[in-house]
Each structure stands twice: as structure tokens, then as C-alpha cells.
Amino acid sequence: MKPQQAATTAHSLFTLYEILPSEVQQAFLKELLQKKTGELKDFAVLPKKNKTVILGVMEGAFSVPNNFDDALPEEIEKSFYSENL
């Protein structure tokens, strides 16, 4: 979907949402929030509450290259600022 189409679709959906009765809006948002929260919980890797977090456990496991802060190649940098997705 192109950005213009996505914006038009989003606007149309919001317009439809606005005309729903308040209780239907609230039920919709509650269901959406529950679904998205479930997806985030499935995605997240959280430590168990009864576990102790040990700082520095990965020390020495990897190294950051010296050129980490160098500028990206121009073609890659341009892709960050282009509107073509």
C-alpha cells in the first residue's frame, strides 16, 4: 500500500470510528489494546520476577567495531530520508 493510500485508509477508518457510539468505541479500544498487549508479551523477552538480574554477564562476549560511529555510505543514508518504501 502506498503512503497516500495508507493515509486515506487511516483517515476513513478514523472517520468511521468517530461515528460509533461511545460504548462501542471503548469496547473496540479495549479489545485492540488486549490484542496488541498479547502480541507484545509474546514478542518481549522479559526476565522472570523471581530471577535476579546479573549486570555484566555478557562482558567480553562481543565487541563493538572501531568504525561503529562512522557515517554510513551515502546510498544507505539517502534511503533513510526517502519517502519511497
C-alpha positions as CSV (number, residue, x, y, z in Angstrom):
1,M,0.0,0.0,0.0
2,K,1.4,3.4,-1.0
3,P,1.8,6.1,1.7
4,Q,-1.1,8.2,0.2
5,Q,-3.4,5.2,0.1
6,A,-2.5,4.3,3.7
7,A,-3.2,7.8,4.9
8,T,-6.6,7.8,3.1
9,T,-7.5,4.4,4.5
10,A,-6.4,5.5,8.0
11,H,-8.5,8.7,7.7
12,S,-11.5,6.7,6.5
13,L,-11.2,4.2,9.4
14,F,-10.9,7.1,11.9
15,T,-14.0,8.8,10.4
16,L,-16.0,5.6,10.8
17,Y,-14.7,5.1,14.4
18,E,-15.8,8.7,15.3
19,I,-19.4,8.0,14.4
20,L,-19.6,4.9,16.6
21,P,-21.4,5.2,19.9
22,S,-19.1,5.9,22.9
23,E,-19.6,2.4,24.4
24,V,-18.7,0.7,21.1
25,Q,-15.6,2.9,20.8
26,Q,-14.5,1.9,24.3
27,A,-15.1,-1.8,23.6
28,F,-13.2,-1.6,20.4
29,L,-10.2,0.1,22.0
30,K,-10.3,-2.3,24.9
31,E,-10.2,-5.3,22.5
32,L,-7.5,-3.7,20.4
33,L,-5.3,-3.0,23.5
34,Q,-5.7,-6.5,24.8
35,K,-4.7,-7.9,21.4
36,K,-1.7,-5.7,21.0
37,T,-0.6,-6.3,24.6
38,G,-0.7,-10.0,24.0
39,E,1.4,-9.6,20.9
40,L,3.9,-7.5,22.8
41,K,4.1,-10.1,25.6
42,D,4.7,-12.8,23.1
43,F,7.4,-10.7,21.4
44,A,9.1,-9.4,24.6
45,V,11.8,-11.3,26.4
46,L,11.4,-10.3,30.0
47,P,13.2,-11.7,33.0
48,K,11.1,-13.6,35.4
49,K,10.3,-11.6,38.5
50,N,11.8,-14.2,40.9
51,K,15.1,-14.2,39.0
52,T,18.0,-11.9,39.9
53,V,19.4,-9.9,37.0
54,I,23.2,-10.1,36.9
55,L,24.8,-7.0,35.4
56,G,27.9,-7.6,33.2
57,V,27.1,-11.2,32.5
58,M,27.8,-10.6,28.7
59,E,31.0,-8.8,29.3
60,G,33.6,-9.8,26.7
61,A,31.0,-11.8,24.6
62,F,31.1,-9.3,21.7
63,S,33.0,-6.2,20.7
64,V,31.9,-3.0,19.0
65,P,33.9,-2.3,15.9
66,N,36.0,0.8,15.9
67,N,34.1,2.3,12.9
68,F,30.7,2.0,14.7
69,D,30.2,5.8,14.8
70,D,31.4,6.4,11.2
71,A,29.0,7.8,8.7
72,L,27.0,5.2,6.6
73,P,27.6,5.0,2.8
74,E,25.8,7.8,1.0
75,E,23.3,5.4,-0.7
76,I,22.2,3.9,2.6
77,E,21.9,7.3,4.3
78,K,19.7,8.6,1.4
79,S,17.3,5.7,1.9
80,F,16.6,6.8,5.4
81,Y,15.3,10.1,4.1
82,S,13.5,9.0,1.0
83,E,9.7,8.6,1.0
84,N,9.8,5.5,-1.2
85,L,9.2,2.5,1.0
